[in-house]
Amino acid sequence: MEKLAIAGGEPVREQPVSYGKQFLDDEDIEAVVKTLKSDYLTGGPEINALEEKLCQVTGAKYAVAVANGTAALHLAAMAAGFGEGDEVIVSSMTFAASANCILYCGAKPVFADIRPDTYNIDPASVRRLVTPRTKGIIAVDFTGQSVEHDEIRKICGEHHLLLIEDAAHAIGTKYKGRPVGSIADMTCFSFHPVKTVTGGEGGAVTTDNEQLYRKLKRLRAHGITRKQEEMVHPTDARWYNEQVELGYNYRMTDFQAALVSSQLNKLSLFSERRKEIAGQYDKAFADMPEIIVQKQIPESDTTRHLYILRLNLSRLTCDRRQFFDALWAENIHAQVHYLPVYRHSYYEKLGYQAGLCPNAEAYYEEVMSIPLYYSLTNEDVDDVIRAVKKIVNHYRRPSQK
Protein backbone atom coordinates (compact mmCIF):
# COMPACT_ATOMS: atom_id res chain seq x y z
CA MET A 1 0.00 0.00 0.00
CA GLU A 2 1.30 3.47 -0.94
CA LYS A 3 2.11 5.69 2.01
CA LEU A 4 -0.09 8.78 2.17
CA ALA A 5 1.66 12.12 1.55
CA ILE A 6 0.14 13.46 4.75
CA ALA A 7 2.03 10.70 6.59
CA GLY A 8 5.33 11.38 4.82
CA GLY A 9 4.83 9.56 1.53
CA GLU A 10 5.25 10.92 -1.97
CA PRO A 11 2.25 12.92 -3.28
CA VAL A 12 0.63 11.75 -6.50
CA ARG A 13 1.72 14.97 -8.23
CA GLU A 14 4.24 17.73 -7.68
CA GLN A 15 2.12 20.73 -8.65
CA PRO A 16 -1.23 21.42 -6.96
CA VAL A 17 -4.41 21.29 -8.97
CA SER A 18 -7.34 23.43 -7.78
CA TYR A 19 -11.01 22.47 -7.79
CA GLY A 20 -11.85 25.22 -10.31
CA LYS A 21 -10.07 27.55 -12.71
CA GLN A 22 -10.91 29.93 -15.54
CA PHE A 23 -9.74 29.42 -19.12
CA LEU A 24 -8.87 32.46 -21.24
CA ASP A 25 -7.51 32.42 -24.79
CA ASP A 26 -6.20 35.08 -27.16
CA GLU A 27 -9.68 35.82 -28.49
CA ASP A 28 -10.88 36.64 -24.97
CA ILE A 29 -7.92 38.93 -24.35
CA GLU A 30 -8.33 40.64 -27.73
CA ALA A 31 -12.04 41.26 -27.02
CA VAL A 32 -11.18 42.99 -23.74
CA VAL A 33 -8.30 45.02 -25.22
CA LYS A 34 -10.48 46.15 -28.12
CA THR A 35 -13.10 47.40 -25.68
CA LEU A 36 -10.52 49.14 -23.50
CA LYS A 37 -9.35 51.02 -26.59
CA SER A 38 -12.92 51.98 -27.55
CA ASP A 39 -14.92 55.04 -26.50
CA TYR A 40 -16.97 53.09 -23.97
CA LEU A 41 -15.82 51.40 -20.76
CA THR A 42 -19.31 51.20 -19.29
CA GLY A 43 -22.84 51.78 -20.52
CA GLY A 44 -21.77 51.07 -24.09
CA PRO A 45 -22.57 48.68 -26.94
CA GLU A 46 -20.93 45.60 -25.43
CA ILE A 47 -23.68 45.40 -22.80
CA ASN A 48 -26.41 45.22 -25.44
CA ALA A 49 -24.35 42.73 -27.46
CA LEU A 50 -23.95 40.46 -24.42
CA GLU A 51 -27.62 40.65 -23.54
CA GLU A 52 -28.56 39.68 -27.10
CA LYS A 53 -26.12 36.76 -27.00
CA LEU A 54 -27.50 35.56 -23.67
CA CYS A 55 -30.97 35.54 -25.20
CA GLN A 56 -29.64 33.43 -28.08
CA VAL A 57 -27.91 30.99 -25.71
CA THR A 58 -30.81 30.62 -23.27
CA GLY A 59 -33.82 31.11 -25.51
CA ALA A 60 -35.12 33.85 -23.21
CA LYS A 61 -36.79 36.97 -24.65
CA TYR A 62 -34.91 39.38 -22.41
CA ALA A 63 -31.58 39.53 -20.55
CA VAL A 64 -30.18 42.11 -18.14
CA ALA A 65 -26.42 42.08 -17.50
CA VAL A 66 -25.38 43.07 -13.98
CA ALA A 67 -22.30 43.40 -11.76
CA ASN A 68 -22.28 39.86 -10.33
CA GLY A 69 -24.45 36.86 -9.55
CA THR A 70 -25.50 38.22 -6.17
CA ALA A 71 -26.69 41.43 -7.82
CA ALA A 72 -28.70 39.29 -10.24
CA LEU A 73 -30.42 37.51 -7.36
CA HIS A 74 -31.06 40.74 -5.47
CA LEU A 75 -32.63 42.45 -8.46
CA ALA A 76 -34.73 39.38 -9.28
CA ALA A 77 -36.03 39.27 -5.71
CA MET A 78 -36.83 43.00 -5.86
CA ALA A 79 -38.53 42.68 -9.24
CA ALA A 80 -40.58 39.81 -7.84
CA GLY A 81 -41.89 42.15 -5.17
CA PHE A 82 -40.70 40.15 -2.17
CA GLY A 83 -41.06 42.20 0.98
CA GLU A 84 -41.85 42.34 4.67
CA GLY A 85 -44.22 39.61 5.79
CA ASP A 86 -43.49 37.41 2.76
CA GLU A 87 -41.91 33.98 2.88
CA VAL A 88 -39.72 32.68 0.05
CA ILE A 89 -38.72 29.02 -0.14
CA VAL A 90 -35.07 28.44 -1.05
CA SER A 91 -32.70 25.49 -1.19
CA SER A 92 -30.65 24.90 1.93
CA MET A 93 -27.70 23.60 -0.10
CA THR A 94 -26.35 26.63 -1.90
CA PHE A 95 -24.12 29.65 -1.55
CA ALA A 96 -25.46 32.17 0.97
CA ALA A 97 -26.42 34.71 -1.71
CA SER A 98 -29.39 32.57 -2.77
CA ALA A 99 -30.98 33.25 0.60
CA ASN A 100 -29.39 36.62 1.39
CA CYS A 101 -31.25 38.20 -1.52
CA ILE A 102 -34.51 37.39 0.26
CA LEU A 103 -33.31 39.11 3.43
CA TYR A 104 -32.19 42.14 1.39
CA CYS A 105 -35.86 42.64 0.49
CA GLY A 106 -37.13 42.24 4.06
CA ALA A 107 -38.73 38.85 3.41
CA LYS A 108 -38.10 35.57 5.25
CA PRO A 109 -36.09 32.69 3.75
CA VAL A 110 -37.68 29.29 4.34
CA PHE A 111 -35.19 26.50 3.74
CA ALA A 112 -36.20 23.41 1.80
CA ASP A 113 -34.31 20.15 2.13
CA ILE A 114 -32.48 18.45 -0.73
CA ARG A 115 -32.95 15.09 -2.35
CA PRO A 116 -30.34 12.73 -0.89
CA ASP A 117 -29.36 11.40 -4.32
CA THR A 118 -29.29 14.46 -6.63
CA TYR A 119 -28.50 17.10 -3.94
CA ASN A 120 -31.00 19.43 -5.61
CA ILE A 121 -33.97 21.03 -3.89
CA ASP A 122 -36.62 18.40 -3.08
CA PRO A 123 -40.06 19.28 -4.50
CA ALA A 124 -41.72 17.26 -1.74
CA SER A 125 -39.96 19.40 0.88
CA VAL A 126 -41.01 22.55 -0.99
CA ARG A 127 -44.65 21.47 -1.03
CA ARG A 128 -44.65 20.89 2.74
CA LEU A 129 -43.31 24.39 3.39
CA VAL A 130 -45.87 26.41 1.41
CA THR A 131 -48.03 28.67 3.61
CA PRO A 132 -50.42 31.56 2.89
CA ARG A 133 -47.39 33.87 3.25
CA THR A 134 -45.30 32.11 0.61
CA LYS A 135 -44.72 34.41 -2.36
CA GLY A 136 -42.05 32.61 -4.34
CA ILE A 137 -39.43 29.90 -4.72
CA ILE A 138 -35.72 30.31 -5.41
CA ALA A 139 -34.58 26.97 -6.82
CA VAL A 140 -30.85 26.33 -7.25
CA ASP A 141 -29.40 24.22 -10.07
CA PHE A 142 -26.82 22.71 -7.77
CA THR A 143 -23.58 21.54 -9.48
CA GLY A 144 -25.16 22.55 -12.79
CA GLN A 145 -27.89 19.92 -12.79
CA SER A 146 -31.31 21.35 -13.50
CA VAL A 147 -33.93 21.32 -10.78
CA GLU A 148 -37.07 19.26 -11.36
CA HIS A 149 -38.98 21.98 -13.18
CA ASP A 150 -42.15 20.02 -13.84
CA GLU A 151 -42.79 19.34 -10.16
CA ILE A 152 -41.72 22.80 -8.99
CA ARG A 153 -43.78 24.53 -11.67
CA LYS A 154 -46.79 22.49 -10.60
CA ILE A 155 -46.40 23.75 -7.03
CA CYS A 156 -46.00 27.33 -8.26
CA GLY A 157 -49.13 27.04 -10.38
CA GLU A 158 -51.21 25.61 -7.55
CA HIS A 159 -50.21 28.38 -5.13
CA HIS A 160 -49.62 31.32 -7.53
CA LEU A 161 -45.91 31.54 -6.71
CA LEU A 162 -43.16 33.21 -8.70
CA LEU A 163 -40.17 31.03 -9.59
CA ILE A 164 -36.62 32.39 -9.60
CA GLU A 165 -34.01 29.91 -10.82
CA ASP A 166 -30.53 30.38 -9.41
CA ALA A 167 -28.53 29.05 -12.35
CA ALA A 168 -25.14 30.34 -11.21
CA HIS A 169 -23.85 26.79 -11.76
CA ALA A 170 -25.87 25.94 -14.83
CA ILE A 171 -25.26 28.01 -17.95
CA GLY A 172 -25.35 25.57 -20.85
CA THR A 173 -27.61 23.10 -19.06
CA LYS A 174 -30.90 22.01 -20.65
CA TYR A 175 -34.04 20.58 -19.07
CA LYS A 176 -36.04 18.37 -21.44
CA GLY A 177 -34.21 20.06 -24.30
CA ARG A 178 -34.97 23.62 -23.14
CA PRO A 179 -31.98 25.74 -22.13
CA VAL A 180 -31.83 26.88 -18.54
CA GLY A 181 -32.66 30.57 -18.64
CA SER A 182 -35.93 30.21 -20.56
CA ILE A 183 -37.97 28.15 -18.09
CA ALA A 184 -38.39 30.02 -14.79
CA ASP A 185 -40.03 33.44 -14.39
CA MET A 186 -36.52 34.81 -13.88
CA THR A 187 -33.18 33.02 -14.09
CA CYS A 188 -29.96 34.31 -12.52
CA PHE A 189 -26.45 33.61 -13.79
CA SER A 190 -22.96 34.23 -12.41
CA PHE A 191 -19.74 34.81 -14.34
CA HIS A 192 -17.28 34.38 -11.48
CA PRO A 193 -13.91 32.86 -12.55
CA VAL A 194 -14.71 29.34 -11.32
CA LYS A 195 -17.94 29.22 -13.35
CA THR A 196 -18.16 27.72 -16.84
CA VAL A 197 -17.83 31.14 -18.51
CA THR A 198 -16.36 34.18 -16.80
CA GLY A 199 -16.18 37.94 -16.95
CA GLY A 200 -13.91 38.15 -13.92
CA GLU A 201 -17.12 39.07 -12.14
CA GLY A 202 -20.52 39.69 -13.62
CA GLY A 203 -23.98 38.20 -13.73
CA ALA A 204 -27.28 38.35 -15.57
CA VAL A 205 -31.01 37.86 -15.21
CA THR A 206 -33.09 36.40 -18.04
CA THR A 207 -36.87 36.47 -18.34
CA ASP A 208 -39.71 36.24 -20.86
CA ASN A 209 -41.78 38.80 -18.95
CA GLU A 210 -41.49 42.33 -20.40
CA GLN A 211 -42.74 43.99 -17.23
CA LEU A 212 -40.13 42.21 -15.10
CA TYR A 213 -37.47 43.04 -17.70
CA ARG A 214 -38.18 46.77 -17.59
CA LYS A 215 -38.19 46.74 -13.80
CA LEU A 216 -34.87 44.87 -13.70
CA LYS A 217 -33.30 47.44 -16.05
CA ARG A 218 -34.44 50.32 -13.86
CA LEU A 219 -33.35 48.67 -10.63
CA ARG A 220 -29.91 47.99 -12.13
CA ALA A 221 -29.36 51.75 -12.57
CA HIS A 222 -30.60 53.44 -9.38
CA GLY A 223 -34.27 53.14 -10.33
CA ILE A 224 -33.72 55.87 -12.94
CA THR A 225 -35.45 55.85 -16.32
CA ARG A 226 -35.20 57.85 -19.54
CA LYS A 227 -38.44 56.39 -20.91
CA GLN A 228 -41.29 58.90 -20.89
CA GLU A 229 -43.92 56.21 -20.38
CA GLU A 230 -42.24 55.24 -17.08
CA MET A 231 -41.91 58.80 -15.74
CA VAL A 232 -44.18 60.63 -13.33
CA HIS A 233 -43.20 63.95 -14.93
CA PRO A 234 -42.53 63.05 -18.57
CA THR A 235 -40.63 65.32 -20.92
CA ASP A 236 -38.85 64.90 -24.23
CA ALA A 237 -35.83 66.92 -23.09
CA ARG A 238 -32.69 65.02 -24.13
CA TRP A 239 -30.97 65.63 -20.80
CA TYR A 240 -33.83 64.54 -18.55
CA ASN A 241 -33.91 61.35 -16.51
CA GLU A 242 -36.08 60.57 -13.52
CA GLN A 243 -35.73 58.28 -10.52
CA VAL A 244 -39.05 56.53 -10.14
CA GLU A 245 -38.07 53.93 -7.54
CA LEU A 246 -35.14 52.99 -5.31
CA GLY A 247 -32.56 50.97 -7.20
CA TYR A 248 -28.85 50.21 -7.12
CA ASN A 249 -25.72 50.71 -9.18
CA TYR A 250 -25.44 47.09 -10.34
CA ARG A 251 -24.18 47.78 -13.86
CA MET A 252 -21.57 45.67 -15.62
CA THR A 253 -18.63 47.27 -17.43
CA ASP A 254 -18.28 46.96 -21.18
CA PHE A 255 -14.94 45.16 -20.96
CA GLN A 256 -16.49 42.54 -18.66
CA ALA A 257 -19.35 42.16 -21.11
CA ALA A 258 -16.89 41.72 -23.98
CA LEU A 259 -15.11 38.98 -22.06
CA VAL A 260 -18.34 37.12 -21.25
CA SER A 261 -19.48 37.39 -24.88
CA SER A 262 -16.17 35.94 -26.06
CA GLN A 263 -16.40 33.16 -23.50
CA LEU A 264 -19.93 32.29 -24.62
CA ASN A 265 -18.53 31.53 -28.06
CA LYS A 266 -16.77 28.58 -26.40
CA LEU A 267 -19.69 27.44 -24.24
CA SER A 268 -20.27 24.21 -26.18
CA LEU A 269 -16.56 23.33 -25.92
CA PHE A 270 -16.53 24.09 -22.20
CA SER A 271 -19.71 22.09 -21.67
CA GLU A 272 -18.54 19.00 -23.53
CA ARG A 273 -15.17 18.90 -21.76
CA ARG A 274 -16.81 19.21 -18.36
CA LYS A 275 -19.14 16.35 -19.27
CA GLU A 276 -16.17 14.23 -20.36
CA ILE A 277 -14.34 14.79 -17.08
CA ALA A 278 -17.44 14.08 -15.00
CA GLY A 279 -17.91 10.87 -17.01
CA GLN A 280 -14.33 9.81 -16.30
CA TYR A 281 -14.88 10.33 -12.57
CA ASP A 282 -18.22 8.51 -12.63
CA LYS A 283 -16.61 5.51 -14.33
CA ALA A 284 -13.64 5.46 -11.96
CA PHE A 285 -15.77 5.60 -8.80
CA ALA A 286 -18.77 3.52 -9.95
CA ASP A 287 -17.47 0.25 -8.45
CA MET A 288 -16.12 1.79 -5.25
CA PRO A 289 -18.63 1.33 -2.41
CA GLU A 290 -16.67 3.88 -0.37
CA ILE A 291 -17.66 6.63 -2.84
CA ILE A 292 -21.23 7.73 -3.59
CA VAL A 293 -21.75 9.17 -7.08
CA GLN A 294 -24.27 11.99 -7.52
CA LYS A 295 -27.43 10.89 -9.32
CA GLN A 296 -28.30 12.66 -12.56
CA ILE A 297 -31.96 12.98 -13.55
CA PRO A 298 -32.61 12.02 -17.20
CA GLU A 299 -34.42 15.30 -17.88
CA SER A 300 -31.24 17.33 -17.29
CA ASP A 301 -28.57 17.60 -19.97
CA THR A 302 -26.07 18.99 -17.49
CA THR A 303 -23.11 21.28 -18.00
CA ARG A 304 -21.40 20.32 -14.77
CA HIS A 305 -19.96 23.12 -12.65
CA LEU A 306 -18.93 20.97 -9.67
CA TYR A 307 -18.07 17.32 -9.21
CA ILE A 308 -19.09 16.19 -5.75
CA LEU A 309 -17.11 13.41 -4.10
CA ARG A 310 -19.35 11.95 -1.40
CA LEU A 311 -17.84 9.55 1.11
CA ASN A 312 -19.62 6.48 2.41
CA LEU A 313 -18.17 6.95 5.87
CA SER A 314 -19.58 3.65 7.12
CA ARG A 315 -16.95 1.95 4.94
CA LEU A 316 -14.04 4.18 5.96
CA THR A 317 -12.03 4.64 9.15
CA CYS A 318 -11.68 8.41 8.62
CA ASP A 319 -14.02 11.36 8.71
CA ARG A 320 -14.47 13.96 5.96
CA ARG A 321 -11.84 16.31 7.43
CA GLN A 322 -9.16 13.60 7.47
CA PHE A 323 -9.93 12.59 3.89
CA PHE A 324 -9.96 16.23 2.76
CA ASP A 325 -6.61 17.00 4.40
CA ALA A 326 -5.09 13.83 2.93
CA LEU A 327 -6.28 14.87 -0.54
CA TRP A 328 -4.69 18.31 -0.20
CA ALA A 329 -1.42 16.67 0.89
CA GLU A 330 -1.51 14.75 -2.41
CA ASN A 331 -1.70 18.20 -4.12
CA ILE A 332 -5.36 17.76 -5.07
CA HIS A 333 -6.94 20.95 -3.75
CA ALA A 334 -10.56 20.08 -3.05
CA GLN A 335 -13.23 22.41 -1.64
CA VAL A 336 -16.53 21.92 0.18
CA HIS A 337 -19.85 23.13 -1.30
CA TYR A 338 -21.63 24.08 0.96
CA LEU A 339 -22.42 24.52 4.62
CA PRO A 340 -26.25 24.56 4.73
CA VAL A 341 -27.06 28.27 4.66
CA TYR A 342 -29.04 28.32 7.90
CA ARG A 343 -26.04 26.84 9.75
CA HIS A 344 -24.02 30.03 9.22
CA SER A 345 -23.66 31.98 12.46
CA TYR A 346 -25.51 34.98 11.02
CA TYR A 347 -28.57 32.84 10.32
CA GLU A 348 -28.28 31.26 13.77
CA LYS A 349 -28.59 34.78 15.19
CA LEU A 350 -31.81 35.15 13.19
CA GLY A 351 -33.23 32.11 14.97
CA TYR A 352 -32.60 29.29 12.49
CA GLN A 353 -31.55 26.06 14.19
CA ALA A 354 -29.72 22.89 13.25
CA GLY A 355 -31.92 20.01 12.16
CA LEU A 356 -34.12 21.94 9.72
CA CYS A 357 -32.97 19.94 6.69
CA PRO A 358 -31.64 16.49 7.66
CA ASN A 359 -30.64 15.47 4.13
CA ALA A 360 -28.62 18.65 3.61
CA GLU A 361 -26.88 18.26 6.95
CA ALA A 362 -26.00 14.63 6.31
CA TYR A 363 -24.72 15.57 2.86
CA TYR A 364 -22.51 18.34 4.27
CA GLU A 365 -20.66 15.96 6.62
CA GLU A 366 -19.61 13.65 3.79
CA VAL A 367 -18.68 15.73 0.73
CA MET A 368 -16.02 17.68 -1.05
CA SER A 369 -15.66 19.06 -4.59
CA ILE A 370 -12.78 17.70 -6.64
CA PRO A 371 -11.17 19.43 -9.67
CA LEU A 372 -13.42 20.07 -12.65
CA TYR A 373 -12.71 22.69 -15.32
CA TYR A 374 -12.15 22.96 -19.06
CA SER A 375 -8.34 23.02 -19.13
CA LEU A 376 -7.94 20.03 -16.81
CA THR A 377 -5.92 17.45 -18.79
CA ASN A 378 -6.57 13.72 -18.83
CA GLU A 379 -3.31 13.33 -16.89
CA ASP A 380 -4.66 15.73 -14.26
CA VAL A 381 -7.87 13.73 -14.07
CA ASP A 382 -5.90 10.51 -13.69
CA ASP A 383 -3.93 12.09 -10.82
CA VAL A 384 -7.16 13.06 -9.05
CA ILE A 385 -8.55 9.54 -9.44
CA ARG A 386 -5.30 7.99 -8.29
CA ALA A 387 -5.21 10.22 -5.20
CA VAL A 388 -8.80 9.38 -4.26
CA LYS A 389 -8.18 5.65 -4.65
CA LYS A 390 -4.91 5.88 -2.72
CA ILE A 391 -6.67 7.51 0.23
CA VAL A 392 -9.65 5.13 0.07
CA ASN A 393 -7.29 2.16 0.12
CA HIS A 394 -5.57 3.55 3.20
CA TYR A 395 -8.77 4.27 5.14
CA ARG A 396 -10.88 1.33 3.96
CA ARG A 397 -12.27 -0.59 6.94
CA PRO A 398 -10.14 -3.73 7.59
CA SER A 399 -13.05 -6.11 7.12
CA GLN A 400 -13.51 -4.73 3.61
CA LYS A 401 -9.88 -4.75 2.44
C-alpha positions in Angstrom: 0.0 0.0 0.0 1.3 3.5 -0.9 2.1 5.7 2.0 -0.1 8.8 2.2 1.7 12.1 1.6 0.1 13.5 4.8 2.0 10.7 6.6 5.3 11.4 4.8 4.8 9.6 1.5 5.2 10.9 -2.0 2.3 12.9 -3.3 0.6 11.7 -6.5 1.7 15.0 -8.2 4.2 17.7 -7.7 2.1 20.7 -8.6 -1.2 21.4 -7.0 -4.4 21.3 -9.0 -7.3 23.4 -7.8 -11.0 22.5 -7.8 -11.9 25.2 -10.3 -10.1 27.5 -12.7 -10.9 29.9 -15.5 -9.7 29.4 -19.1 -8.9 32.5 -21.2 -7.5 32.4 -24.8 -6.2 35.1 -27.2 -9.7 35.8 -28.5 -10.9 36.6 -25.0 -7.9 38.9 -24.4 -8.3 40.6 -27.7 -12.0 41.3 -27.0 -11.2 43.0 -23.7 -8.3 45.0 -25.2 -10.5 46.1 -28.1 -13.1 47.4 -25.7 -10.5 49.1 -23.5 -9.4 51.0 -26.6 -12.9 52.0 -27.6 -14.9 55.0 -26.5 -17.0 53.1 -24.0 -15.8 51.4 -20.8 -19.3 51.2 -19.3 -22.8 51.8 -20.5 -21.8 51.1 -24.1 -22.6 48.7 -26.9 -20.9 45.6 -25.4 -23.7 45.4 -22.8 -26.4 45.2 -25.4 -24.4 42.7 -27.5 -23.9 40.5 -24.4 -27.6 40.6 -23.5 -28.6 39.7 -27.1 -26.1 36.8 -27.0 -27.5 35.6 -23.7 -31.0 35.5 -25.2 -29.6 33.4 -28.1 -27.9 31.0 -25.7 -30.8 30.6 -23.3 -33.8 31.1 -25.5 -35.1 33.9 -23.2 -36.8 37.0 -24.6 -34.9 39.4 -22.4 -31.6 39.5 -20.6 -30.2 42.1 -18.1 -26.4 42.1 -17.5 -25.4 43.1 -14.0 -22.3 43.4 -11.8 -22.3 39.9 -10.3 -24.4 36.9 -9.6 -25.5 38.2 -6.2 -26.7 41.4 -7.8 -28.7 39.3 -10.2 -30.4 37.5 -7.4 -31.1 40.7 -5.5 -32.6 42.4 -8.5 -34.7 39.4 -9.3 -36.0 39.3 -5.7 -36.8 43.0 -5.9 -38.5 42.7 -9.2 -40.6 39.8 -7.8 -41.9 42.1 -5.2 -40.7 40.2 -2.2 -41.1 42.2 1.0 -41.9 42.3 4.7 -44.2 39.6 5.8 -43.5 37.4 2.8 -41.9 34.0 2.9 -39.7 32.7 0.1 -38.7 29.0 -0.1 -35.1 28.4 -1.1 -32.7 25.5 -1.2 -30.6 24.9 1.9 -27.7 23.6 -0.1 -26.4 26.6 -1.9 -24.1 29.7 -1.6 -25.5 32.2 1.0 -26.4 34.7 -1.7 -29.4 32.6 -2.8 -31.0 33.3 0.6 -29.4 36.6 1.4 -31.3 38.2 -1.5 -34.5 37.4 0.3 -33.3 39.1 3.4 -32.2 42.1 1.4 -35.9 42.6 0.5 -37.1 42.2 4.1 -38.7 38.8 3.4 -38.1 35.6 5.3 -36.1 32.7 3.7 -37.7 29.3 4.3 -35.2 26.5 3.7 -36.2 23.4 1.8 -34.3 20.1 2.1 -32.5 18.5 -0.7 -33.0 15.1 -2.4 -30.3 12.7 -0.9 -29.4 11.4 -4.3 -29.3 14.5 -6.6 -28.5 17.1 -3.9 -31.0 19.4 -5.6 -34.0 21.0 -3.9 -36.6 18.4 -3.1 -40.1 19.3 -4.5 -41.7 17.3 -1.7 -40.0 19.4 0.9 -41.0 22.6 -1.0 -44.6 21.5 -1.0 -44.7 20.9 2.7 -43.3 24.4 3.4 -45.9 26.4 1.4 -48.0 28.7 3.6 -50.4 31.6 2.9 -47.4 33.9 3.3 -45.3 32.1 0.6 -44.7 34.4 -2.4 -42.0 32.6 -4.3 -39.4 29.9 -4.7 -35.7 30.3 -5.4 -34.6 27.0 -6.8 -30.9 26.3 -7.3 -29.4 24.2 -10.1 -26.8 22.7 -7.8 -23.6 21.5 -9.5 -25.2 22.6 -12.8 -27.9 19.9 -12.8 -31.3 21.4 -13.5 -33.9 21.3 -10.8 -37.1 19.3 -11.4 -39.0 22.0 -13.2 -42.2 20.0 -13.8 -42.8 19.3 -10.2 -41.7 22.8 -9.0 -43.8 24.5 -11.7 -46.8 22.5 -10.6 -46.4 23.8 -7.0 -46.0 27.3 -8.3 -49.1 27.0 -10.4 -51.2 25.6 -7.6 -50.2 28.4 -5.1 -49.6 31.3 -7.5 -45.9 31.5 -6.7 -43.2 33.2 -8.7 -40.2 31.0 -9.6 -36.6 32.4 -9.6 -34.0 29.9 -10.8 -30.5 30.4 -9.4 -28.5 29.1 -12.3 -25.1 30.3 -11.2 -23.8 26.8 -11.8 -25.9 25.9 -14.8 -25.3 28.0 -17.9 -25.4 25.6 -20.9 -27.6 23.1 -19.1 -30.9 22.0 -20.6 -34.0 20.6 -19.1 -36.0 18.4 -21.4 -34.2 20.1 -24.3 -35.0 23.6 -23.1 -32.0 25.7 -22.1 -31.8 26.9 -18.5 -32.7 30.6 -18.6 -35.9 30.2 -20.6 -38.0 28.1 -18.1 -38.4 30.0 -14.8 -40.0 33.4 -14.4 -36.5 34.8 -13.9 -33.2 33.0 -14.1 -30.0 34.3 -12.5 -26.5 33.6 -13.8 -23.0 34.2 -12.4 -19.7 34.8 -14.3 -17.3 34.4 -11.5 -13.9 32.9 -12.6 -14.7 29.3 -11.3 -17.9 29.2 -13.3 -18.2 27.7 -16.8 -17.8 31.1 -18.5 -16.4 34.2 -16.8 -16.2 37.9 -16.9 -13.9 38.2 -13.9 -17.1 39.1 -12.1 -20.5 39.7 -13.6 -24.0 38.2 -13.7 -27.3 38.4 -15.6 -31.0 37.9 -15.2 -33.1 36.4 -18.0 -36.9 36.5 -18.3 -39.7 36.2 -20.9 -41.8 38.8 -19.0 -41.5 42.3 -20.4 -42.7 44.0 -17.2 -40.1 42.2 -15.1 -37.5 43.0 -17.7 -38.2 46.8 -17.6 -38.2 46.7 -13.8 -34.9 44.9 -13.7 -33.3 47.4 -16.0 -34.4 50.3 -13.9 -33.3 48.7 -10.6 -29.9 48.0 -12.1 -29.4 51.8 -12.6 -30.6 53.4 -9.4 -34.3 53.1 -10.3 -33.7 55.9 -12.9 -35.5 55.9 -16.3 -35.2 57.8 -19.5 -38.4 56.4 -20.9 -41.3 58.9 -20.9 -43.9 56.2 -20.4 -42.2 55.2 -17.1 -41.9 58.8 -15.7 -44.2 60.6 -13.3 -43.2 64.0 -14.9 -42.5 63.0 -18.6 -40.6 65.3 -20.9 -38.9 64.9 -24.2 -35.8 66.9 -23.1 -32.7 65.0 -24.1 -31.0 65.6 -20.8 -33.8 64.5 -18.5 -33.9 61.3 -16.5 -36.1 60.6 -13.5 -35.7 58.3 -10.5 -39.1 56.5 -10.1 -38.1 53.9 -7.5 -35.1 53.0 -5.3 -32.6 51.0 -7.2 -28.9 50.2 -7.1 -25.7 50.7 -9.2 -25.4 47.1 -10.3 -24.2 47.8 -13.9 -21.6 45.7 -15.6 -18.6 47.3 -17.4 -18.3 47.0 -21.2 -14.9 45.2 -21.0 -16.5 42.5 -18.7 -19.4 42.2 -21.1 -16.9 41.7 -24.0 -15.1 39.0 -22.1 -18.3 37.1 -21.3 -19.5 37.4 -24.9 -16.2 35.9 -26.1 -16.4 33.2 -23.5 -19.9 32.3 -24.6 -18.5 31.5 -28.1 -16.8 28.6 -26.4 -19.7 27.4 -24.2 -20.3 24.2 -26.2 -16.6 23.3 -25.9 -16.5 24.1 -22.2 -19.7 22.1 -21.7 -18.5 19.0 -23.5 -15.2 18.9 -21.8 -16.8 19.2 -18.4 -19.1 16.3 -19.3 -16.2 14.2 -20.4 -14.3 14.8 -17.1 -17.4 14.1 -15.0 -17.9 10.9 -17.0 -14.3 9.8 -16.3 -14.9 10.3 -12.6 -18.2 8.5 -12.6 -16.6 5.5 -14.3 -13.6 5.5 -12.0 -15.8 5.6 -8.8 -18.8 3.5 -9.9 -17.5 0.3 -8.5 -16.1 1.8 -5.2 -18.6 1.3 -2.4 -16.7 3.9 -0.4 -17.7 6.6 -2.8 -21.2 7.7 -3.6 -21.8 9.2 -7.1 -24.3 12.0 -7.5 -27.4 10.9 -9.3 -28.3 12.7 -12.6 -32.0 13.0 -13.5 -32.6 12.0 -17.2 -34.4 15.3 -17.9 -31.2 17.3 -17.3 -28.6 17.6 -20.0 -26.1 19.0 -17.5 -23.1 21.3 -18.0 -21.4 20.3 -14.8 -20.0 23.1 -12.6 -18.9 21.0 -9.7 -18.1 17.3 -9.2 -19.1 16.2 -5.7 -17.1 13.4 -4.1 -19.4 11.9 -1.4 -17.8 9.6 1.1 -19.6 6.5 2.4 -18.2 6.9 5.9 -19.6 3.6 7.1 -17.0 1.9 4.9 -14.0 4.2 6.0 -12.0 4.6 9.2 -11.7 8.4 8.6 -14.0 11.4 8.7 -14.5 14.0 6.0 -11.8 16.3 7.4 -9.2 13.6 7.5 -9.9 12.6 3.9 -10.0 16.2 2.8 -6.6 17.0 4.4 -5.1 13.8 2.9 -6.3 14.9 -0.5 -4.7 18.3 -0.2 -1.4 16.7 0.9 -1.5 14.8 -2.4 -1.7 18.2 -4.1 -5.4 17.8 -5.1 -6.9 21.0 -3.7 -10.6 20.1 -3.0 -13.2 22.4 -1.6 -16.5 21.9 0.2 -19.8 23.1 -1.3 -21.6 24.1 1.0 -22.4 24.5 4.6 -26.2 24.6 4.7 -27.1 28.3 4.7 -29.0 28.3 7.9 -26.0 26.8 9.7 -24.0 30.0 9.2 -23.7 32.0 12.5 -25.5 35.0 11.0 -28.6 32.8 10.3 -28.3 31.3 13.8 -28.6 34.8 15.2 -31.8 35.1 13.2 -33.2 32.1 15.0 -32.6 29.3 12.5 -31.6 26.1 14.2 -29.7 22.9 13.3 -31.9 20.0 12.2 -34.1 21.9 9.7 -33.0 19.9 6.7 -31.6 16.5 7.7 -30.6 15.5 4.1 -28.6 18.7 3.6 -26.9 18.3 6.9 -26.0 14.6 6.3 -24.7 15.6 2.9 -22.5 18.3 4.3 -20.7 16.0 6.6 -19.6 13.7 3.8 -18.7 15.7 0.7 -16.0 17.7 -1.1 -15.7 19.1 -4.6 -12.8 17.7 -6.6 -11.2 19.4 -9.7 -13.4 20.1 -12.7 -12.7 22.7 -15.3 -12.1 23.0 -19.1 -8.3 23.0 -19.1 -7.9 20.0 -16.8 -5.9 17.4 -18.8 -6.6 13.7 -18.8 -3.3 13.3 -16.9 -4.7 15.7 -14.3 -7.9 13.7 -14.1 -5.9 10.5 -13.7 -3.9 12.1 -10.8 -7.2 13.1 -9.0 -8.6 9.5 -9.4 -5.3 8.0 -8.3 -5.2 10.2 -5.2 -8.8 9.4 -4.3 -8.2 5.6 -4.7 -4.9 5.9 -2.7 -6.7 7.5 0.2 -9.7 5.1 0.1 -7.3 2.2 0.1 -5.6 3.6 3.2 -8.8 4.3 5.1 -10.9 1.3 4.0 -12.3 -0.6 6.9 -10.1 -3.7 7.6 -13.1 -6.1 7.1 -13.5 -4.7 3.6 -9.9 -4.7 2.4 
